Amino acid sequence: MNKEIFRIAIPSIITNITVPLLGLLDTAIAGHLGAPVFIGAVAVGSMMFNLIYWNFGFLRMSTSGLTAQAYGSKNHVECRNVLQESIVVAMLIATAILLFQWPLQWLGLKVIGPSAEVARLARIYFYITIWGAPAEMLMMAAKGWLLGMQNSRAPMLISILVNVINIIASLVAVYVLKLGFIGIAMGTVVSQWSGLALTAWLLHRDYGNIVRDISFRSLLRTHISRKYFTVSGDIFLRSLLLMLVNLGMVSIGARSGDLLLAVNALMQQLNTLFAYFLDGIAFAGEAITGKYYGARDIARMRQCVRRLFLWASALALIFTIIYAFPQHIFSLLTNEKQVVEAAMDYRWWCSLLPFAGMAAFVWDGVFIGLTRSRGMLAAVAAAAVSFFGLYFLLPQSMGNHRLWLAFVIYLATRGIVQTCIYPRYIRSTNQV
């Protein structure tokens, strides 16, 4: 069981770490164009796409859970049907993004609020990079399907290729073709479509017996199942609530002054780093628990859940020890001594983050594998209420500490609610 978990978890962790590189690489190139405004434009443009793509994470998660169950039941026809459904939904979403690109960029810039010059360049970046949206949506769906088929190496290869091509294409466009700032956006689009081409090739190479019957005509006849809509709808609403809490963290921090805003940003980076590793465990949970649930092997499924929590706890312990002494990490992230010194006042909150959020990450993976999306939504809804309720009820004299207390309890609440719900899901199988 351990080997099975790590066969999926390790490539997934590598994939997660490569995800933010796309924006970082664009930012690095922009930083050498001669004006800070270019860095700001790429940062704002990348953030706009993150806000858009975040809400469509259900493309990967719904597809992963449903495919894993079909794989476990050895139903290759259903595996193909789930892939077709996901492709159709991805194409519809991509079409909507392209059609509504003007209001999307307007809303994004309204929320972020950059200066006039940064906004002007961010629009240029947005209107070019938006043409990579179809490739991005389709890759998201395909990665979920591949994970459900117990294959996490292919998504890792796709992510690595996208980043390598992004480096090459952007450098060529900026410095060889002399396209300047526009070349950064064009390089991103080229890398996304190249990643989709590799995805299609991998699907046909490794799963030709399943995907060979998928055609444009078959896609037009595809019927989206009620279960796909239900699971995707729950995860979409969950994503909106997660984004609301994250925006709340940024908004509250911004009103606390530049110093505390910087401190909170450093601490969120620590939380994000931990999330990259725990998501690898969660992805393994999606694939493996979904497979055993589909095979109705509940004993193996429960064994998998126990092992997932064992390894997640070990990771949480390691990160807790590291985060208890975060000065060197803070110093790597910034050379501003004032910010590092201020951040050290909150180091104990950093050390609480791993164990506070550990259960939520593991249960998210398990619930996706079981396609129990309503439980995930209920947990995040309860946690969001606790976050905002606690923050406004706690005394203002606590300062920035009340924000982090509310956030730690928010993370813990998600895990606690799902822990309470899980036994009911197990009993509903009537096989325990």
N, C-alpha and C positions, 0 to 999 in steps of 0.2 A: 504493500500500500504506500509506503514512504517513497519508493522508487517511482510509483505512478504519479504521486503528487508532485515530486520535484521535476519529473519529465515535462510537466506542463508549467509549473510555477517558475522555474529558472528562466526559460525563454520569455515568459510573460513579463518578468521583472526587467529583463534587458529591453523588451519592447517598450515598457512604460518609461524607462529612462530615456529612450531615444525620442519619445513623443515631443517633449518641449524643445528639442534641439532645432526643429524647423524654424521656430520663432527666434531662437538664440542666434542661429547662423545668419538669418536675415539682419538681425540687429547688429551683429559683428561687422558685416559688410557695410551696413549703413553708417556705422561709426567711423568708417574710413573715407567717407564721401566729402568731408570738409566742413560740415555744419551740424550742430547738435539737433537741429530741427528734423533732420532725416531719421535720426534714432527715435525721436518722439513719434514721427509719423508711422514708422514700422511697428513700434510698440503699440500704438493706438489701433492700427490696422489689424495686428495679430489678436489684440484683445477683442475687437469686434467679431472676428471669426470664432474665437473661443466661446464668446457668449452665444453665438448662433449654433455652433456645432454641439455645444454642451447639452442643449435641449433635445438633440436627436440621438443621444446615447442609447436610447431604447433600440435603435437599429442593430447595435451589436449585442446588447444584453438579451432582448427578446429572442433574437435568432439563436444565440448561444444556448439558452435553456431549452428551447423547443427542439433544436437539432440534437442536443445531447440525449434527450429522452427518446427521440426517434432512433438514434444510433444505438442506444442501450436495448431497445426492443427489436433491433436488427431490421428495421423497416426502412429500406433504402428509398422506396417511393416517397415516404413521408419526409425523409431527409431532403430529397429533391424539391418537394412541394414547399418546404420551409424556405429553402434558398430562393425559389421563384417568388414567393411572397415578399421576401425581404428585398429582392432586386426591384420589384415593382414599387414597393413603398419608397425605397431609396430614390428611384427615378422620379416619383411624384414629388417628393420633398425637394429634390434638386431643382425640378422645374419651378416649383413655387418660390424657391430662393432666388432663382434667376429672374422670375417675373416681378418679384417684389423687392428687387435689390435697392431701388431708390429709398422706399420707406425704411428698409432695414439699415442702410447706412445713416440715414437721418436720425433714427432712433438710437443707434449705437453712439453716434457723436454727441447726441443730446445727453445720454446717460454718462458718458465719459467726460465730456466738457473740456476738450483741449483748446489751445490758442488757435486763432484764425489761420495762421500759416501752417501749423501742424495739421489742422483739420483739412486744409486744402490738399496737402500731400497725402494724407490718410485716405481721402476720397479717391485719389488716383490709384493708390495701392489697392484699395477695396474693389474698385471697378475692374481692375485687371485680375486680381486674385479670385474674384467671385466665379470666374470661369473654371476654376478647379473644383468647385463645389460638387458637380456630378461625380467626379472621380473620387472625391473624399467620401461622399455618402455611400457609393457603391463599395469602396474599400472597407468602410465601417461594417456594412452588412456582411461582406465576404469574410472579414476577420472573425466576426461572431460565429459564422457558420463553420469556419475552420476550427475554431476553439471547441465548438460543440462536437465536431468530429474527432476530438481528442488530439488535435494538431496545433500546438502553439509555436512550433518552429517556423512554419510558413509565415504567420503574422510578424514574427521577429525579422525574417529575411526581407519582407516587404517594407517594414519600417526602416531598416538599415539602408536599403536601396534608395528609398525616398530621400533620406538625408544626404547620402553620398551624391546623388544626382542633383539635389538642391544646391550643394556646394559648388559642383562643377558648372551647372547651368547658370547660376547666379554670377559666378566669377567671370565666365565667358561673356555673358550679356552685359555686365557692368564694365569690365576692363578691356575686353577684346572687341565687342561690338559697339562699345562706347555709348550704351543706352542709359547710363547713370542710374538714378533712383528707380526708373521704370524697369530696369533689368532685374532688380531684386524681386519684384512681383512676378515678372515673367519666368524667372528661374523657379519660383515656387510652383507655378502652374505646370511647368514642364515636368517637375519632379512628381507632382500628384498624378498626372496622366501616365507617366512612366511606371509608377507604382501600381496603377490599375492594370496596365498591360501585363506586368509580372504576375499580378493576382490572377488574371484570366488564364495565363499560361500554366500557373501552378495548379489551378482547379482542373484544367483539362489533362494535365500530366498525371496527377495523383488520383483524380476522381472522375476520369472520363466515363466510366460505366454509369455514373450517377448523373452527371451534368450534360452528357451528350444530347439528351432529348430536349434541353432547354433552348428555345429559339424565340425570335421576336414574336412569331405567331402564338407560341405557347404562353408567352408572357402576357399577351393581350387577352388571353382566355383565363388568366389566373384569377382565382377567387380567393380573396383575403379572408382567412378563417376568423370566426368570432373570437377564438382564444388568442390569436395574434393581436387583434385589435384591443382586447381587454388587457393583456399583459403590457403591450406597448403604451396604452393610455395611462395605466398606473405608473409606469416608469417615467413617462413624460411629466406627469404631475409631480412625481417625486423629484425629478431634476429641477423643476421650477422652484420647489421649496428649498432644495439645497442651494440653488443660486441666490434665492432670497436671503438666506442666512449668510452666505459669503459676501453678498453686497452689503448686508447689514454690518458685518465685521469691518469692511473697508470704509463704509460711510461713517460709522461711529468713530473709528480710528482717525479719519480725516478731520472730524470736528474736534479732536483732542489735541490738535497741534501737529506741526511737522515732525517733531522729535518722536512723539508716541506713534505717529503714523509709520515712521521708519522702523521703530522697535517692533510694532505689530507685524510689519512686512517680513522682518527677519524671522520672527517666531512662526509665521505661516509657512515660510520656506522649510523650516524644520518639520512641520506637520506634513507638508507636501512630500518631502523626502521619505518619511516613514510610510506615507500612503503608497508610494511607488512600489515598495517592497511588499506591503500587506496586500496590495491589489494582485500581486502575483499569486499569493495564497488564495485569494478570493477567486481568481480566474480558474485555478485548479479545482476549487469548490464547485464552480459553475459546471465545468465539464464532467467531473467524476461523479458528483452526486446526481447530476442529471442523467448520466449514463446508467447508474445503478437504479435510480428511480424508474427510468424507462424499462429496465429489465425486471423490475419488481423484486430486486434483491435488496430488501430493506436492511438486512443485517450488515451487508457490506457498506451500504450507504451510511449507516450510523457509525460504523467503524471509521469511515472516511471523515465524517464530521469530527470525531474525537481526535483523529490525527491532525486535522487542519487546525484545531484549537491548540494542540500540543505545540506544533511548529510556530504558529502565530504568537503564542505566549513566549516562546524562546526568543523570537525576533523582538517582541515588545520589551522583554527584559534587557536585551542588548542595547536597544535604543534608549531605554530609560536610564541606564548607566551612563551612556554617552551624553545624553541631554541634561543630566544632572550637573555636568561640567562643560557648558556650551561656549565658553569664552573663545576658544580657538576657532570654533565653527563660525561664530559671529565675526571674528577678525578676518576670516577668509571671505566672508560675504561683503564686508565693508571695512574701509580704513578710517572711518570716522570714529575716533575714540569716544566722543560724547555719546554716540548712538550705542556703541558696545557697552559702555558703562551703564547706561540707562537700561539696556536689555537685560543685563545681569540681575537686575532687581526682580525680574520675572522668570528666572531660570527654573524655579520649582514648578511653575505652570508648564514649562517645556517638558520636564521630566514626567509630568502626569499625562501628557498627551498620548503616548503609546498605549498604555493600558486602558485609558478612557475610551479610545477609539478602536481597540483591537477587536472586540466582539462584533461591533457593527460591520467591520470589513468582512469578517469571516461569514457572518450570517447573510450579508448581502450576496456573497457568492453562492451560498447554500440555497437561499430563497430563489435566486435566479435559476439555478439548476432544477429546483422543484416547480418553477414557474408560479411561485406564490407571490406575485407582485403586489397584491393588495396588502400583505403583511409588511412589505418594505415601505409602501406608501404610508401605512398607519404609523410605523415607527418613526419615520422622518417628520410626519405631521405633529406627532406628540412631542418630538424633540425640538422642532421649530417653535412650538408654543412655549416650551420650557425655556428656550433660549431668550426669546424676546420678553417673556413674562418675568423671568428672573432678573434680566438686565434692568428693566424699569422698576422692579420692586426693591432691588438691593440699594442700600444707601449710596448717594453720590460721593460720600466721603471715602469710599473705597477706590475711587479714581479708575484707572485702567484695569485694576485687579478685578473689578466686578465684570468687565467684559470677558476676561479669560476664565473666571469662575463659571459664568453662564455658558461659555463655549465648551469647557470641559464637561459640564453636566449635560449639555446638548449631545456630545459624542457618546457619553455613557448611557443616556436615555435611549438612544437608538438601539444599542446592544441589549439593554434590559428588556425593552418591549419585544424584540424579536426572540429573545430567550424564553419569554413567557408564551409566545405564540407557537413556537416550534413543536412542542409536544402535541398540540392539537392537530397539527399537520401530519405528524407521525401516526396518531391514532386514526386519522381519517383514511389511512391506507388499509385498515383492518387486517394488517399483516404483522402486527407486533405482538 
